[in-house]
Amino acid sequence: MNMFGKVRDVYKLQKQAKEIKKELANIHIEAETEMILVTVNGEMEMVSVKIPPEMLTAENAEKIQNALVSAGNKAIKKAQQIAAEKMKTVMADMQSMMGGGGEE
């Protein structure tokens, strides 16, 4: 009987994790460097990049490349922080299930 309770708890955690994953996919995080705006979702997938047309010159190619990397990294770092914050609940539940569930 206790084993069925553990299975139910694991199922509950899986369901919570899936809900958080779905929620993260709908969160958009923006970061800007040198007027270049990068948007990623909470799953750290790039959603969009906006570059002002006046920057699109051959002379600006290296500046644009560096700004894209910088803005992309900023956005991903923010997304990681948001995802970690949202997963805290699931991780806390999992720890309590693993460590605190020994009584009969």
MARMIMI-997465 format. One record per residue: residue number from 1; x negated, z, y negated of N, C-alpha, C in turn. Coordinates in steps of 0.05 Angstrom, whole numbers, padded with zeros to 5 digits. Layout:
<rec num="NUM" n_x="X" n_z="Z" n_y="Y" ca_x="X" ca_z="Z" ca_y="Y" c_x="X" c_z="Z" c_y="Y"/>
...
***
This chain:
<rec num="1" n_x="-00016" n_z="00000" n_y="00024" ca_x="00000" ca_z="00000" ca_y="00000" c_x="-00017" c_z="00000" c_y="-00025"/>
<rec num="2" n_x="-00038" n_z="00016" n_y="-00025" ca_x="-00056" ca_z="00017" ca_y="-00048" c_x="-00069" c_z="-00011" c_y="-00052"/>
<rec num="3" n_x="-00075" n_z="-00025" n_y="-00030" ca_x="-00086" ca_z="-00052" ca_y="-00033" c_x="-00068" c_z="-00071" c_y="-00047"/>
<rec num="4" n_x="-00042" n_z="-00069" n_y="-00042" ca_x="-00022" ca_z="-00086" ca_y="-00056" c_x="-00022" c_z="-00080" c_y="-00086"/>
<rec num="5" n_x="-00025" n_z="-00054" n_y="-00093" ca_x="-00027" ca_z="-00047" ca_y="-00121" c_x="-00051" c_z="-00060" c_y="-00134"/>
<rec num="6" n_x="-00073" n_z="-00060" n_y="-00120" ca_x="-00098" ca_z="-00073" ca_y="-00131" c_x="-00094" c_z="-00103" c_y="-00135"/>
<rec num="7" n_x="-00081" n_z="-00116" n_y="-00115" ca_x="-00076" ca_z="-00144" ca_y="-00117" c_x="-00058" c_z="-00150" c_y="-00141"/>
<rec num="8" n_x="-00038" n_z="-00133" n_y="-00144" ca_x="-00019" ca_z="-00136" ca_y="-00167" c_x="-00034" c_z="-00133" c_y="-00193"/>
<rec num="9" n_x="-00053" n_z="-00114" n_y="-00194" ca_x="-00069" ca_z="-00109" ca_y="-00219" c_x="-00087" c_z="-00133" c_y="-00224"/>
<rec num="10" n_x="-00099" n_z="-00145" n_y="-00204" ca_x="-00116" ca_z="-00168" ca_y="-00207" c_x="-00099" c_z="-00192" c_y="-00217"/>
<rec num="11" n_x="-00076" n_z="-00195" n_y="-00206" ca_x="-00058" ca_z="-00217" ca_y="-00215" c_x="-00050" c_z="-00213" c_y="-00244"/>
<rec num="12" n_x="-00045" n_z="-00188" n_y="-00252" ca_x="-00038" ca_z="-00182" ca_y="-00279" c_x="-00061" c_z="-00189" c_y="-00298"/>
<rec num="13" n_x="-00085" n_z="-00182" n_y="-00290" ca_x="-00109" ca_z="-00188" ca_y="-00307" c_x="-00113" c_z="-00218" c_y="-00309"/>
<rec num="14" n_x="-00109" n_z="-00233" n_y="-00287" ca_x="-00111" ca_z="-00262" ca_y="-00288" c_x="-00091" c_z="-00274" c_y="-00307"/>
<rec num="15" n_x="-00067" n_z="-00264" n_y="-00306" ca_x="-00046" ca_z="-00273" ca_y="-00324" c_x="-00053" c_z="-00268" c_y="-00353"/>
<rec num="16" n_x="-00063" n_z="-00244" n_y="-00358" ca_x="-00071" ca_z="-00237" ca_y="-00386" c_x="-00093" c_z="-00255" c_y="-00395"/>
<rec num="17" n_x="-00113" n_z="-00261" n_y="-00378" ca_x="-00135" ca_z="-00278" ca_y="-00385" c_x="-00125" c_z="-00306" c_y="-00391"/>
<rec num="18" n_x="-00106" n_z="-00317" n_y="-00375" ca_x="-00095" ca_z="-00343" ca_y="-00380" c_x="-00081" c_z="-00345" c_y="-00407"/>
<rec num="19" n_x="-00066" n_z="-00324" n_y="-00413" ca_x="-00051" ca_z="-00323" ca_y="-00438" c_x="-00071" c_z="-00322" c_y="-00462"/>
<rec num="20" n_x="-00092" n_z="-00307" n_y="-00459" ca_x="-00112" ca_z="-00306" ca_y="-00480" c_x="-00126" c_z="-00333" c_y="-00483"/>
<rec num="21" n_x="-00132" n_z="-00346" n_y="-00461" ca_x="-00144" ca_z="-00373" ca_y="-00462" c_x="-00126" c_z="-00393" c_y="-00477"/>
<rec num="22" n_x="-00100" n_z="-00392" n_y="-00471" ca_x="-00081" ca_z="-00410" ca_y="-00484" c_x="-00080" c_z="-00403" c_y="-00514"/>
<rec num="23" n_x="-00080" n_z="-00378" n_y="-00521" ca_x="-00080" ca_z="-00369" ca_y="-00549" c_x="-00105" c_z="-00378" c_y="-00563"/>
<rec num="24" n_x="-00128" n_z="-00376" n_y="-00550" ca_x="-00154" ca_z="-00384" ca_y="-00562" c_x="-00154" c_z="-00414" c_y="-00567"/>
<rec num="25" n_x="-00142" n_z="-00430" n_y="-00550" ca_x="-00141" ca_z="-00459" ca_y="-00554" c_x="-00127" c_z="-00466" c_y="-00580"/>
<rec num="26" n_x="-00108" n_z="-00449" n_y="-00588" ca_x="-00092" ca_z="-00455" ca_y="-00612" c_x="-00104" c_z="-00442" c_y="-00638"/>
<rec num="27" n_x="-00126" n_z="-00427" n_y="-00636" ca_x="-00138" ca_z="-00416" ca_y="-00659" c_x="-00159" c_z="-00435" c_y="-00669"/>
<rec num="28" n_x="-00159" n_z="-00441" n_y="-00695" ca_x="-00179" ca_z="-00459" ca_y="-00707" c_x="-00197" c_z="-00443" c_y="-00726"/>
<rec num="29" n_x="-00223" n_z="-00446" n_y="-00722" ca_x="-00243" ca_z="-00432" ca_y="-00738" c_x="-00258" c_z="-00453" c_y="-00754"/>
<rec num="30" n_x="-00261" n_z="-00449" n_y="-00780" ca_x="-00275" ca_z="-00468" ca_y="-00797" c_x="-00301" c_z="-00456" c_y="-00807"/>
<rec num="31" n_x="-00321" n_z="-00473" n_y="-00810" ca_x="-00347" ca_z="-00465" ca_y="-00823" c_x="-00356" c_z="-00488" c_y="-00839"/>
<rec num="32" n_x="-00368" n_z="-00482" n_y="-00862" ca_x="-00377" ca_z="-00503" ca_y="-00880" c_x="-00406" c_z="-00499" c_y="-00887"/>
<rec num="33" n_x="-00421" n_z="-00521" n_y="-00888" ca_x="-00449" ca_z="-00522" ca_y="-00897" c_x="-00453" c_z="-00548" c_y="-00912"/>
<rec num="34" n_x="-00464" n_z="-00546" n_y="-00936" ca_x="-00470" ca_z="-00571" ca_y="-00952" c_x="-00445" c_z="-00589" c_y="-00954"/>
<rec num="35" n_x="-00422" n_z="-00577" n_y="-00959" ca_x="-00397" ca_z="-00591" ca_y="-00962" c_x="-00386" c_z="-00604" c_y="-00937"/>
<rec num="36" n_x="-00399" n_z="-00600" n_y="-00914" ca_x="-00389" ca_z="-00610" ca_y="-00888" c_x="-00374" c_z="-00588" c_y="-00875"/>
<rec num="37" n_x="-00349" n_z="-00594" n_y="-00867" ca_x="-00332" ca_z="-00575" ca_y="-00855" c_x="-00328" c_z="-00581" c_y="-00826"/>
<rec num="38" n_x="-00334" n_z="-00561" n_y="-00809" ca_x="-00331" ca_z="-00564" ca_y="-00780" c_x="-00309" c_z="-00545" c_y="-00771"/>
<rec num="39" n_x="-00291" n_z="-00555" n_y="-00754" ca_x="-00270" ca_z="-00538" ca_y="-00743" c_x="-00273" c_z="-00538" c_y="-00713"/>
<rec num="40" n_x="-00273" n_z="-00513" n_y="-00701" ca_x="-00273" ca_z="-00510" ca_y="-00672" c_x="-00249" c_z="-00493" c_y="-00665"/>
<rec num="41" n_x="-00241" n_z="-00495" n_y="-00640" ca_x="-00220" ca_z="-00477" ca_y="-00631" c_x="-00232" c_z="-00452" c_y="-00618"/>
<rec num="42" n_x="-00216" n_z="-00433" n_y="-00610" ca_x="-00225" ca_z="-00409" ca_y="-00598" c_x="-00239" c_z="-00412" c_y="-00572"/>
<rec num="43" n_x="-00237" n_z="-00435" n_y="-00560" ca_x="-00251" ca_z="-00441" ca_y="-00535" c_x="-00278" c_z="-00455" c_y="-00540"/>
<rec num="44" n_x="-00285" n_z="-00455" n_y="-00565" ca_x="-00311" ca_z="-00466" ca_y="-00574" c_x="-00313" c_z="-00496" c_y="-00571"/>
<rec num="45" n_x="-00290" n_z="-00510" n_y="-00573" ca_x="-00290" ca_z="-00539" ca_y="-00572" c_x="-00287" c_z="-00549" c_y="-00601"/>
<rec num="46" n_x="-00303" n_z="-00569" n_y="-00608" ca_x="-00301" ca_z="-00580" ca_y="-00635" c_x="-00275" c_z="-00595" c_y="-00637"/>
<rec num="47" n_x="-00260" n_z="-00589" n_y="-00659" ca_x="-00234" ca_z="-00601" ca_y="-00664" c_x="-00237" c_z="-00623" c_y="-00685"/>
<rec num="48" n_x="-00252" n_z="-00618" n_y="-00706" ca_x="-00255" ca_z="-00638" ca_y="-00727" c_x="-00280" c_z="-00633" c_y="-00744"/>
<rec num="49" n_x="-00289" n_z="-00654" n_y="-00757" ca_x="-00312" ca_z="-00654" ca_y="-00775" c_x="-00303" c_z="-00669" c_y="-00800"/>
<rec num="50" n_x="-00307" n_z="-00657" n_y="-00824" ca_x="-00300" ca_z="-00671" ca_y="-00848" c_x="-00325" c_z="-00673" c_y="-00865"/>
<rec num="51" n_x="-00332" n_z="-00698" n_y="-00872" ca_x="-00356" ca_z="-00704" ca_y="-00889" c_x="-00346" c_z="-00718" c_y="-00914"/>
<rec num="52" n_x="-00352" n_z="-00708" n_y="-00937" ca_x="-00343" ca_z="-00722" ca_y="-00961" c_x="-00355" c_z="-00751" c_y="-00962"/>
<rec num="53" n_x="-00339" n_z="-00771" n_y="-00968" ca_x="-00348" ca_z="-00798" ca_y="-00968" c_x="-00373" c_z="-00803" c_y="-00985"/>
<rec num="54" n_x="-00375" n_z="-00789" n_y="-01007" ca_x="-00399" ca_z="-00793" ca_y="-01025" c_x="-00425" c_z="-00784" c_y="-01012"/>
<rec num="55" n_x="-00423" n_z="-00768" n_y="-00990" ca_x="-00448" ca_z="-00759" ca_y="-00976" c_x="-00457" c_z="-00780" c_y="-00956"/>
<rec num="56" n_x="-00439" n_z="-00799" n_y="-00949" ca_x="-00446" ca_z="-00818" ca_y="-00927" c_x="-00463" c_z="-00841" c_y="-00937"/>
<rec num="57" n_x="-00488" n_z="-00834" n_y="-00942" ca_x="-00508" ca_z="-00853" ca_y="-00949" c_x="-00532" c_z="-00851" c_y="-00930"/>
<rec num="58" n_x="-00548" n_z="-00872" n_y="-00928" ca_x="-00571" ca_z="-00871" ca_y="-00911" c_x="-00591" c_z="-00850" c_y="-00920"/>
<rec num="59" n_x="-00592" n_z="-00845" n_y="-00946" ca_x="-00611" ca_z="-00825" ca_y="-00956" c_x="-00602" c_z="-00796" c_y="-00947"/>
<rec num="60" n_x="-00577" n_z="-00792" n_y="-00942" ca_x="-00567" ca_z="-00766" ca_y="-00935" c_x="-00565" c_z="-00761" c_y="-00905"/>
<rec num="61" n_x="-00574" n_z="-00781" n_y="-00889" ca_x="-00570" ca_z="-00779" ca_y="-00860" c_x="-00582" c_z="-00753" c_y="-00849"/>
<rec num="62" n_x="-00607" n_z="-00746" n_y="-00856" ca_x="-00619" ca_z="-00722" ca_y="-00845" c_x="-00605" c_z="-00697" c_y="-00855"/>
<rec num="63" n_x="-00597" n_z="-00697" n_y="-00881" ca_x="-00582" ca_z="-00675" ca_y="-00892" c_x="-00555" c_z="-00670" c_y="-00878"/>
<rec num="64" n_x="-00542" n_z="-00692" n_y="-00872" ca_x="-00516" ca_z="-00691" ca_y="-00858" c_x="-00520" c_z="-00680" c_y="-00830"/>
<rec num="65" n_x="-00540" n_z="-00690" n_y="-00816" ca_x="-00546" ca_z="-00681" ca_y="-00789" c_x="-00551" c_z="-00651" c_y="-00788"/>
<rec num="66" n_x="-00568" n_z="-00642" n_y="-00806" ca_x="-00575" ca_z="-00613" ca_y="-00808" c_x="-00550" c_z="-00596" c_y="-00815"/>
<rec num="67" n_x="-00534" n_z="-00606" n_y="-00833" ca_x="-00510" ca_z="-00592" ca_y="-00841" c_x="-00490" c_z="-00590" c_y="-00819"/>
<rec num="68" n_x="-00488" n_z="-00612" n_y="-00803" ca_x="-00469" ca_z="-00612" ca_y="-00780" c_x="-00478" c_z="-00591" c_y="-00760"/>
<rec num="69" n_x="-00503" n_z="-00590" n_y="-00754" ca_x="-00513" ca_z="-00570" ca_y="-00734" c_x="-00508" c_z="-00542" c_y="-00745"/>
<rec num="70" n_x="-00515" n_z="-00538" n_y="-00770" ca_x="-00511" ca_z="-00511" ca_y="-00782" c_x="-00482" c_z="-00502" c_y="-00782"/>
<rec num="71" n_x="-00465" n_z="-00520" n_y="-00792" ca_x="-00436" ca_z="-00513" ca_y="-00793" c_x="-00424" c_z="-00510" c_y="-00765"/>
<rec num="72" n_x="-00433" n_z="-00527" n_y="-00747" ca_x="-00423" ca_z="-00525" ca_y="-00719" c_x="-00431" c_z="-00499" c_y="-00707"/>
<rec num="73" n_x="-00456" n_z="-00491" n_y="-00711" ca_x="-00465" ca_z="-00465" ca_y="-00700" c_x="-00450" c_z="-00441" c_y="-00712"/>
<rec num="74" n_x="-00446" n_z="-00443" n_y="-00738" ca_x="-00431" ca_z="-00421" ca_y="-00751" c_x="-00403" c_z="-00419" c_y="-00740"/>
<rec num="75" n_x="-00389" n_z="-00442" n_y="-00737" ca_x="-00362" ca_z="-00442" ca_y="-00726" c_x="-00361" c_z="-00431" c_y="-00697"/>
<rec num="76" n_x="-00380" n_z="-00439" n_y="-00681" ca_x="-00381" ca_z="-00430" ca_y="-00653" c_x="-00386" c_z="-00400" c_y="-00652"/>
<rec num="77" n_x="-00404" n_z="-00390" n_y="-00669" ca_x="-00409" ca_z="-00362" ca_y="-00669" c_x="-00384" c_z="-00346" c_y="-00677"/>
<rec num="78" n_x="-00369" n_z="-00356" n_y="-00696" ca_x="-00344" ca_z="-00342" ca_y="-00704" c_x="-00324" c_z="-00343" c_y="-00681"/>
<rec num="79" n_x="-00323" n_z="-00366" n_y="-00667" ca_x="-00304" ca_z="-00369" ca_y="-00645" c_x="-00312" c_z="-00350" c_y="-00622"/>
<rec num="80" n_x="-00338" n_z="-00347" n_y="-00617" ca_x="-00347" ca_z="-00328" ca_y="-00596" c_x="-00339" c_z="-00299" c_y="-00603"/>
<rec num="81" n_x="-00341" n_z="-00292" n_y="-00629" ca_x="-00333" ca_z="-00265" ca_y="-00637" c_x="-00303" c_z="-00261" c_y="-00633"/>
<rec num="82" n_x="-00288" n_z="-00281" n_y="-00641" ca_x="-00259" ca_z="-00278" ca_y="-00638" c_x="-00251" c_z="-00277" c_y="-00608"/>
<rec num="83" n_x="-00263" n_z="-00293" n_y="-00591" ca_x="-00257" ca_z="-00293" ca_y="-00563" c_x="-00265" c_z="-00266" c_y="-00550"/>
<rec num="84" n_x="-00288" n_z="-00256" n_y="-00558" ca_x="-00297" ca_z="-00230" ca_y="-00547" c_x="-00278" c_z="-00208" c_y="-00555"/>
<rec num="85" n_x="-00268" n_z="-00209" n_y="-00580" ca_x="-00249" ca_z="-00188" ca_y="-00589" c_x="-00223" c_z="-00190" c_y="-00574"/>
<rec num="86" n_x="-00214" n_z="-00214" n_y="-00569" ca_x="-00189" ca_z="-00217" ca_y="-00554" c_x="-00192" c_z="-00209" c_y="-00525"/>
<rec num="87" n_x="-00215" n_z="-00213" n_y="-00513" ca_x="-00219" ca_z="-00207" ca_y="-00485" c_x="-00225" c_z="-00177" c_y="-00480"/>
<rec num="88" n_x="-00230" n_z="-00162" n_y="-00501" ca_x="-00236" ca_z="-00133" ca_y="-00498" c_x="-00214" c_z="-00119" c_y="-00482"/>
<rec num="89" n_x="-00189" n_z="-00125" n_y="-00488" ca_x="-00167" ca_z="-00112" ca_y="-00474" c_x="-00168" c_z="-00117" c_y="-00444"/>
<rec num="90" n_x="-00172" n_z="-00143" n_y="-00437" ca_x="-00173" ca_z="-00150" ca_y="-00408" c_x="-00197" c_z="-00136" c_y="-00395"/>
<rec num="91" n_x="-00220" n_z="-00136" n_y="-00409" ca_x="-00244" ca_z="-00124" ca_y="-00397" c_x="-00240" c_z="-00094" c_y="-00394"/>
<rec num="92" n_x="-00227" n_z="-00081" n_y="-00413" ca_x="-00222" ca_z="-00052" ca_y="-00411" c_x="-00203" c_z="-00046" c_y="-00388"/>
<rec num="93" n_x="-00182" n_z="-00063" n_y="-00385" ca_x="-00164" ca_z="-00060" ca_y="-00363" c_x="-00178" c_z="-00064" c_y="-00336"/>
<rec num="94" n_x="-00196" n_z="-00083" n_y="-00335" ca_x="-00211" ca_z="-00089" ca_y="-00311" c_x="-00229" c_z="-00065" c_y="-00304"/>
<rec num="95" n_x="-00243" n_z="-00054" n_y="-00324" ca_x="-00260" ca_z="-00032" ca_y="-00319" c_x="-00245" c_z="-00007" c_y="-00309"/>
<rec num="96" n_x="-00222" n_z="-00002" n_y="-00321" ca_x="-00206" ca_z="00021" ca_y="-00312" c_x="-00195" c_z="00016" c_y="-00284"/>
<rec num="97" n_x="-00189" n_z="-00008" n_y="-00277" ca_x="-00179" ca_z="-00015" ca_y="-00251" c_x="-00201" c_z="-00011" c_y="-00230"/>
<rec num="98" n_x="-00226" n_z="-00019" n_y="-00237" ca_x="-00248" ca_z="-00018" ca_y="-00218" c_x="-00258" c_z="00011" c_y="-00215"/>
<rec num="99" n_x="-00260" n_z="00025" n_y="-00238" ca_x="-00272" ca_z="00051" ca_y="-00237" c_x="-00253" c_z="00074" c_y="-00234"/>
<rec num="100" n_x="-00229" n_z="00070" n_y="-00244" ca_x="-00210" ca_z="00093" ca_y="-00245" c_x="-00188" c_z="00092" c_y="-00225"/>
<rec num="101" n_x="-00189" n_z="00073" n_y="-00206" ca_x="-00167" ca_z="00070" ca_y="-00188" c_x="-00172" c_z="00082" c_y="-00160"/>
<rec num="102" n_x="-00189" n_z="00102" n_y="-00157" ca_x="-00197" ca_z="00111" ca_y="-00131" c_x="-00178" c_z="00132" c_y="-00119"/>
<rec num="103" n_x="-00159" n_z="00142" n_y="-00134" ca_x="-00142" ca_z="00163" ca_y="-00122" c_x="-00120" c_z="00151" c_y="-00105"/>
<rec num="104" n_x="-00110" n_z="00167" n_y="-00086" ca_x="-00089" ca_z="00158" ca_y="-00068" c_x="-00063" c_z="00172" c_y="-00074"/>
***
